[in-house]
Amino acid sequence: MYDEADLAFQAGKKGEERAGQALESAGLHIIARNFRSKAGEIDIIAIDGETLVFVEVKAWTALGIENLSYSINPKKQRRIIETAKYFLSINRQYYGRAIRFDVVFVGKETVTHLASAFMERI
């Protein structure tokens, strides 16, 4: 039998798959999934034209898109940004490209892509 953590993990994986399909349908080319560093994880890394895109996927069925700010708070954003910097440090072929941070919200029946959802603040 599955416990809550297993069900959440499975829902997250299905959500990431749906998000990836939506991004590819929109013309993005996925180059990495579930990239990890000490700072955190990036669900999807893709190329959109000349732009390198770091994507956070949120697969929620109980909560709506209006609740994203609770999940992707400034602390989570910093972790994603630090992980993106690490990715660039070991993948120099992408250095010098424009980058952006997107969020894909996967609901029960919809997939919503929020391009440039957040940015690094210095």
Biotite code that builds the C-alpha atoms (Angstrom):
import biotite.structure as struc

atoms = struc.array([
    struc.Atom([0.000, 0.000, 0.000], chain_id="A", res_id=1, res_name="MET", atom_name="CA", element="C"),
    struc.Atom([1.185, 3.539, -0.697], chain_id="A", res_id=2, res_name="TYR", atom_name="CA", element="C"),
    struc.Atom([1.608, 6.128, 2.028], chain_id="A", res_id=3, res_name="ASP", atom_name="CA", element="C"),
    struc.Atom([1.077, 9.881, 1.562], chain_id="A", res_id=4, res_name="GLU", atom_name="CA", element="C"),
    struc.Atom([4.714, 10.518, 0.675], chain_id="A", res_id=5, res_name="ALA", atom_name="CA", element="C"),
    struc.Atom([4.624, 7.861, -2.066], chain_id="A", res_id=6, res_name="ASP", atom_name="CA", element="C"),
    struc.Atom([1.417, 9.292, -3.509], chain_id="A", res_id=7, res_name="LEU", atom_name="CA", element="C"),
    struc.Atom([2.846, 12.823, -3.468], chain_id="A", res_id=8, res_name="ALA", atom_name="CA", element="C"),
    struc.Atom([6.033, 11.586, -5.174], chain_id="A", res_id=9, res_name="PHE", atom_name="CA", element="C"),
    struc.Atom([4.014, 9.810, -7.896], chain_id="A", res_id=10, res_name="GLN", atom_name="CA", element="C"),
    struc.Atom([1.827, 12.890, -8.426], chain_id="A", res_id=11, res_name="ALA", atom_name="CA", element="C"),
    struc.Atom([4.954, 15.037, -8.706], chain_id="A", res_id=12, res_name="GLY", atom_name="CA", element="C"),
    struc.Atom([6.514, 12.730, -11.301], chain_id="A", res_id=13, res_name="LYS", atom_name="CA", element="C"),
    struc.Atom([3.316, 12.684, -13.372], chain_id="A", res_id=14, res_name="LYS", atom_name="CA", element="C"),
    struc.Atom([3.128, 16.461, -13.083], chain_id="A", res_id=15, res_name="GLY", atom_name="CA", element="C"),
    struc.Atom([6.719, 16.849, -14.256], chain_id="A", res_id=16, res_name="GLU", atom_name="CA", element="C"),
    struc.Atom([5.989, 14.597, -17.225], chain_id="A", res_id=17, res_name="GLU", atom_name="CA", element="C"),
    struc.Atom([2.930, 16.663, -18.194], chain_id="A", res_id=18, res_name="ARG", atom_name="CA", element="C"),
    struc.Atom([4.917, 19.873, -17.746], chain_id="A", res_id=19, res_name="ALA", atom_name="CA", element="C"),
    struc.Atom([7.713, 18.542, -19.951], chain_id="A", res_id=20, res_name="GLY", atom_name="CA", element="C"),
    struc.Atom([5.252, 17.608, -22.666], chain_id="A", res_id=21, res_name="GLN", atom_name="CA", element="C"),
    struc.Atom([3.689, 21.079, -22.525], chain_id="A", res_id=22, res_name="ALA", atom_name="CA", element="C"),
    struc.Atom([7.082, 22.780, -22.745], chain_id="A", res_id=23, res_name="LEU", atom_name="CA", element="C"),
    struc.Atom([8.139, 20.639, -25.696], chain_id="A", res_id=24, res_name="GLU", atom_name="CA", element="C"),
    struc.Atom([4.814, 21.362, -27.420], chain_id="A", res_id=25, res_name="SER", atom_name="CA", element="C"),
    struc.Atom([5.576, 25.062, -26.962], chain_id="A", res_id=26, res_name="ALA", atom_name="CA", element="C"),
    struc.Atom([8.914, 24.589, -28.743], chain_id="A", res_id=27, res_name="GLY", atom_name="CA", element="C"),
    struc.Atom([11.334, 24.326, -25.819], chain_id="A", res_id=28, res_name="LEU", atom_name="CA", element="C"),
    struc.Atom([14.080, 21.694, -25.950], chain_id="A", res_id=29, res_name="HIS", atom_name="CA", element="C"),
    struc.Atom([14.596, 19.896, -22.633], chain_id="A", res_id=30, res_name="ILE", atom_name="CA", element="C"),
    struc.Atom([18.255, 19.270, -21.819], chain_id="A", res_id=31, res_name="ILE", atom_name="CA", element="C"),
    struc.Atom([18.006, 18.066, -18.189], chain_id="A", res_id=32, res_name="ALA", atom_name="CA", element="C"),
    struc.Atom([15.503, 16.873, -15.614], chain_id="A", res_id=33, res_name="ARG", atom_name="CA", element="C"),
    struc.Atom([15.784, 16.781, -11.831], chain_id="A", res_id=34, res_name="ASN", atom_name="CA", element="C"),
    struc.Atom([19.188, 18.462, -11.732], chain_id="A", res_id=35, res_name="PHE", atom_name="CA", element="C"),
    struc.Atom([20.506, 18.475, -8.151], chain_id="A", res_id=36, res_name="ARG", atom_name="CA", element="C"),
    struc.Atom([23.146, 20.385, -6.249], chain_id="A", res_id=37, res_name="SER", atom_name="CA", element="C"),
    struc.Atom([23.840, 20.936, -2.559], chain_id="A", res_id=38, res_name="LYS", atom_name="CA", element="C"),
    struc.Atom([21.594, 24.001, -2.728], chain_id="A", res_id=39, res_name="ALA", atom_name="CA", element="C"),
    struc.Atom([18.559, 22.264, -4.212], chain_id="A", res_id=40, res_name="GLY", atom_name="CA", element="C"),
    struc.Atom([16.946, 20.839, -7.311], chain_id="A", res_id=41, res_name="GLU", atom_name="CA", element="C"),
    struc.Atom([15.688, 22.162, -10.623], chain_id="A", res_id=42, res_name="ILE", atom_name="CA", element="C"),
    struc.Atom([12.878, 20.102, -12.105], chain_id="A", res_id=43, res_name="ASP", atom_name="CA", element="C"),
    struc.Atom([13.487, 20.894, -15.791], chain_id="A", res_id=44, res_name="ILE", atom_name="CA", element="C"),
    struc.Atom([16.208, 22.750, -17.676], chain_id="A", res_id=45, res_name="ILE", atom_name="CA", element="C"),
    struc.Atom([15.363, 23.678, -21.249], chain_id="A", res_id=46, res_name="ALA", atom_name="CA", element="C"),
    struc.Atom([16.411, 25.863, -24.146], chain_id="A", res_id=47, res_name="ILE", atom_name="CA", element="C"),
    struc.Atom([13.957, 28.349, -25.631], chain_id="A", res_id=48, res_name="ASP", atom_name="CA", element="C"),
    struc.Atom([15.602, 29.885, -28.690], chain_id="A", res_id=49, res_name="GLY", atom_name="CA", element="C"),
    struc.Atom([18.817, 31.382, -27.301], chain_id="A", res_id=50, res_name="GLU", atom_name="CA", element="C"),
    struc.Atom([17.567, 31.416, -23.696], chain_id="A", res_id=51, res_name="THR", atom_name="CA", element="C"),
    struc.Atom([18.384, 28.830, -21.038], chain_id="A", res_id=52, res_name="LEU", atom_name="CA", element="C"),
    struc.Atom([15.277, 28.193, -18.939], chain_id="A", res_id=53, res_name="VAL", atom_name="CA", element="C"),
    struc.Atom([15.217, 26.797, -15.401], chain_id="A", res_id=54, res_name="PHE", atom_name="CA", element="C"),
    struc.Atom([11.756, 25.446, -14.614], chain_id="A", res_id=55, res_name="VAL", atom_name="CA", element="C"),
    struc.Atom([10.096, 24.711, -11.289], chain_id="A", res_id=56, res_name="GLU", atom_name="CA", element="C"),
    struc.Atom([7.089, 22.396, -11.633], chain_id="A", res_id=57, res_name="VAL", atom_name="CA", element="C"),
    struc.Atom([4.214, 22.486, -9.165], chain_id="A", res_id=58, res_name="LYS", atom_name="CA", element="C"),
    struc.Atom([1.716, 19.645, -9.496], chain_id="A", res_id=59, res_name="ALA", atom_name="CA", element="C"),
    struc.Atom([-1.156, 20.384, -7.168], chain_id="A", res_id=60, res_name="TRP", atom_name="CA", element="C"),
    struc.Atom([-4.653, 19.076, -7.313], chain_id="A", res_id=61, res_name="THR", atom_name="CA", element="C"),
    struc.Atom([-5.941, 20.368, -3.972], chain_id="A", res_id=62, res_name="ALA", atom_name="CA", element="C"),
    struc.Atom([-4.593, 23.933, -4.213], chain_id="A", res_id=63, res_name="LEU", atom_name="CA", element="C"),
    struc.Atom([-4.932, 26.420, -7.032], chain_id="A", res_id=64, res_name="GLY", atom_name="CA", element="C"),
    struc.Atom([-2.423, 28.472, -8.956], chain_id="A", res_id=65, res_name="ILE", atom_name="CA", element="C"),
    struc.Atom([-3.122, 31.424, -6.661], chain_id="A", res_id=66, res_name="GLU", atom_name="CA", element="C"),
    struc.Atom([-1.276, 29.540, -3.890], chain_id="A", res_id=67, res_name="ASN", atom_name="CA", element="C"),
    struc.Atom([2.034, 29.277, -5.787], chain_id="A", res_id=68, res_name="LEU", atom_name="CA", element="C"),
    struc.Atom([3.579, 32.132, -3.823], chain_id="A", res_id=69, res_name="SER", atom_name="CA", element="C"),
    struc.Atom([3.418, 30.000, -0.670], chain_id="A", res_id=70, res_name="TYR", atom_name="CA", element="C"),
    struc.Atom([5.442, 27.261, -2.297], chain_id="A", res_id=71, res_name="SER", atom_name="CA", element="C"),
    struc.Atom([7.844, 29.317, -4.402], chain_id="A", res_id=72, res_name="ILE", atom_name="CA", element="C"),
    struc.Atom([8.797, 31.809, -1.738], chain_id="A", res_id=73, res_name="ASN", atom_name="CA", element="C"),
    struc.Atom([12.029, 33.859, -1.741], chain_id="A", res_id=74, res_name="PRO", atom_name="CA", element="C"),
    struc.Atom([13.940, 31.055, 0.026], chain_id="A", res_id=75, res_name="LYS", atom_name="CA", element="C"),
    struc.Atom([12.898, 28.497, -2.633], chain_id="A", res_id=76, res_name="LYS", atom_name="CA", element="C"),
    struc.Atom([13.771, 30.991, -5.381], chain_id="A", res_id=77, res_name="GLN", atom_name="CA", element="C"),
    struc.Atom([17.282, 31.476, -3.922], chain_id="A", res_id=78, res_name="ARG", atom_name="CA", element="C"),
    struc.Atom([17.805, 27.701, -3.838], chain_id="A", res_id=79, res_name="ARG", atom_name="CA", element="C"),
    struc.Atom([16.771, 27.389, -7.487], chain_id="A", res_id=80, res_name="ILE", atom_name="CA", element="C"),
    struc.Atom([19.013, 30.312, -8.478], chain_id="A", res_id=81, res_name="ILE", atom_name="CA", element="C"),
    struc.Atom([22.009, 28.844, -6.623], chain_id="A", res_id=82, res_name="GLU", atom_name="CA", element="C"),
    struc.Atom([21.406, 25.480, -8.299], chain_id="A", res_id=83, res_name="THR", atom_name="CA", element="C"),
    struc.Atom([21.214, 27.226, -11.686], chain_id="A", res_id=84, res_name="ALA", atom_name="CA", element="C"),
    struc.Atom([24.570, 28.885, -11.000], chain_id="A", res_id=85, res_name="LYS", atom_name="CA", element="C"),
    struc.Atom([26.059, 25.502, -10.167], chain_id="A", res_id=86, res_name="TYR", atom_name="CA", element="C"),
    struc.Atom([24.622, 24.031, -13.394], chain_id="A", res_id=87, res_name="PHE", atom_name="CA", element="C"),
    struc.Atom([26.248, 26.842, -15.381], chain_id="A", res_id=88, res_name="LEU", atom_name="CA", element="C"),
    struc.Atom([29.575, 26.351, -13.596], chain_id="A", res_id=89, res_name="SER", atom_name="CA", element="C"),
    struc.Atom([29.805, 22.723, -14.764], chain_id="A", res_id=90, res_name="ILE", atom_name="CA", element="C"),
    struc.Atom([28.137, 23.221, -18.162], chain_id="A", res_id=91, res_name="ASN", atom_name="CA", element="C"),
    struc.Atom([30.218, 26.029, -19.612], chain_id="A", res_id=92, res_name="ARG", atom_name="CA", element="C"),
    struc.Atom([28.760, 25.526, -23.100], chain_id="A", res_id=93, res_name="GLN", atom_name="CA", element="C"),
    struc.Atom([25.678, 27.454, -21.898], chain_id="A", res_id=94, res_name="TYR", atom_name="CA", element="C"),
    struc.Atom([27.634, 30.291, -20.333], chain_id="A", res_id=95, res_name="TYR", atom_name="CA", element="C"),
    struc.Atom([26.778, 33.691, -21.759], chain_id="A", res_id=96, res_name="GLY", atom_name="CA", element="C"),
    struc.Atom([23.199, 32.790, -22.719], chain_id="A", res_id=97, res_name="ARG", atom_name="CA", element="C"),
    struc.Atom([20.271, 34.738, -21.393], chain_id="A", res_id=98, res_name="ALA", atom_name="CA", element="C"),
    struc.Atom([18.571, 32.827, -18.590], chain_id="A", res_id=99, res_name="ILE", atom_name="CA", element="C"),
    struc.Atom([15.122, 32.884, -17.097], chain_id="A", res_id=100, res_name="ARG", atom_name="CA", element="C"),
    struc.Atom([13.247, 31.192, -14.304], chain_id="A", res_id=101, res_name="PHE", atom_name="CA", element="C"),
    struc.Atom([9.830, 29.781, -15.154], chain_id="A", res_id=102, res_name="ASP", atom_name="CA", element="C"),
    struc.Atom([7.147, 27.975, -13.194], chain_id="A", res_id=103, res_name="VAL", atom_name="CA", element="C"),
    struc.Atom([4.794, 25.376, -14.653], chain_id="A", res_id=104, res_name="VAL", atom_name="CA", element="C"),
    struc.Atom([1.656, 24.769, -12.636], chain_id="A", res_id=105, res_name="PHE", atom_name="CA", element="C"),
    struc.Atom([0.016, 21.407, -13.304], chain_id="A", res_id=106, res_name="VAL", atom_name="CA", element="C"),
    struc.Atom([-3.563, 21.249, -12.096], chain_id="A", res_id=107, res_name="GLY", atom_name="CA", element="C"),
    struc.Atom([-6.145, 18.535, -12.443], chain_id="A", res_id=108, res_name="LYS", atom_name="CA", element="C"),
    struc.Atom([-7.034, 19.480, -15.997], chain_id="A", res_id=109, res_name="GLU", atom_name="CA", element="C"),
    struc.Atom([-4.702, 22.307, -16.967], chain_id="A", res_id=110, res_name="THR", atom_name="CA", element="C"),
    struc.Atom([-1.021, 23.054, -17.412], chain_id="A", res_id=111, res_name="VAL", atom_name="CA", element="C"),
    struc.Atom([-0.092, 26.720, -17.013], chain_id="A", res_id=112, res_name="THR", atom_name="CA", element="C"),
    struc.Atom([3.370, 27.969, -18.011], chain_id="A", res_id=113, res_name="HIS", atom_name="CA", element="C"),
    struc.Atom([4.456, 31.146, -16.244], chain_id="A", res_id=114, res_name="LEU", atom_name="CA", element="C"),
    struc.Atom([7.507, 32.398, -18.161], chain_id="A", res_id=115, res_name="ALA", atom_name="CA", element="C"),
    struc.Atom([9.877, 34.683, -16.235], chain_id="A", res_id=116, res_name="SER", atom_name="CA", element="C"),
    struc.Atom([8.042, 33.893, -12.992], chain_id="A", res_id=117, res_name="ALA", atom_name="CA", element="C"),
    struc.Atom([10.909, 35.247, -10.885], chain_id="A", res_id=118, res_name="PHE", atom_name="CA", element="C"),
    struc.Atom([14.435, 36.630, -11.226], chain_id="A", res_id=119, res_name="MET", atom_name="CA", element="C"),
    struc.Atom([17.596, 36.993, -9.233], chain_id="A", res_id=120, res_name="GLU", atom_name="CA", element="C"),
    struc.Atom([17.792, 40.042, -7.034], chain_id="A", res_id=121, res_name="ARG", atom_name="CA", element="C"),
    struc.Atom([21.183, 41.453, -6.094], chain_id="A", res_id=122, res_name="ILE", atom_name="CA", element="C"),
])
